[in-house]
Amino acid sequence: MHELSIVEGLLKLVLADRAERGPSDRAVRAVRVAIGELASVEPTQLAHAWQSVASEHGELVVEWCRARQVCATCGEVPERQPGSWLRLCPACGDPLRVEGGDELDLVEIEYANENGALRC
Amino acid sequence: MLTTEARQKILAENEAAAAELRERFARAGTLVVDLISSPGSGKTALLEATARKLAGSLRIACIVGDIATERDADRLRAAGLPSRQITTGGACHLEARNVRDALAAARFGPLDILFIENVGNLVCPASFALGEDFKIVLLSVTEGHDKPFKYPGIFSRASVALITKSDLLPYVAFDVERVRGEITTLRPNARVLLTSVVDEKGLESWCDLLRSALGEKRGVVATA
């Protein structure tokens, strides 16, 4: 449900950016966002919500950002399966901390020129 | 290729509204707590009990969000807690603008603590700042001990976790230490309290936590 609120926020940023650019550069080709594993946002639902209300503003491209579990001694735990969490470091048994994964960011708006070709 | 690459928060508008509220609460010296849990975990019951303990000594009020009905605000007012209901009409979380509008309508007057009882939901409210000092998450023992790792978003953001309905522990399979371990894996410095509004377990610690957070916010060293 709240994916629509996220799309609303995103659309406001895209419209503001377009307005700043003036009439010649208005076609948006793609909107890239970074969504973290801890952001409580489901990427497929977000894409559907974008498709429903904002598809004329280009394609939504979601970059999924995993949270990292890190041991102070051994570094990042490589074995963690998506969606599962470890209590302790598999190498040394120390507690782990969580880093990253809270992204909910607009990364980039990619514009095409008026006839649809990319402008370099 | 023509791009705009200034990375921005998608919820920038909500963040700005929340920052305004935060400034306003800082000027007023009001501690603001955002309570998040599944429906039925005991947010309203906790606030009723909190009101009974604090209403005589602190000026407290509540903004409560639900999809429909005034039931929670009615209960809280009956417990002596001035309250304003927000009915979201279907939305699964509160946003900062809801809090701003509810505050304007409620006219609470000067407050020591404002509680925001969010819509019952462990997912969506986690993403939205409301100008609060901290989020607290409630997990009742009847919900099961596997929840923190299943809802890492909220358990990594809440600096206080209350395990509620602890009086029912003898009747349910709920491993408190496992839950404590999962919560502190997601948020190492989280305060985890075991509470019950039936036998009042943990309620004094909860009220102490609120009093010392209020003292800290006002730059006063709390006395025990």
Interface residues (C-beta under 8 A of the other chain):
Chain A: M1 H2 S5 I6 G9 L10 K12 L13 D17 R21 D25 V33 A34 E37 L38 A39 S40 V41 A67 S84 W85 L86 R87 P95 L96 R97 V98 G101 D102 L104 D105 L106 V107 E108 I109 E110 Y111 A112 N113 L118 R119 C120
Chain B: M1 L2 T3 T4 E5 R7 Q8 K9 I10 L11 A12 E13 N14 G90 A91 C92 H93 E95 V123 C124 A126 S127 F128 F149 P152 G153 I154 S156 R157 G181 E182 T184 T185 L186 R187 P188
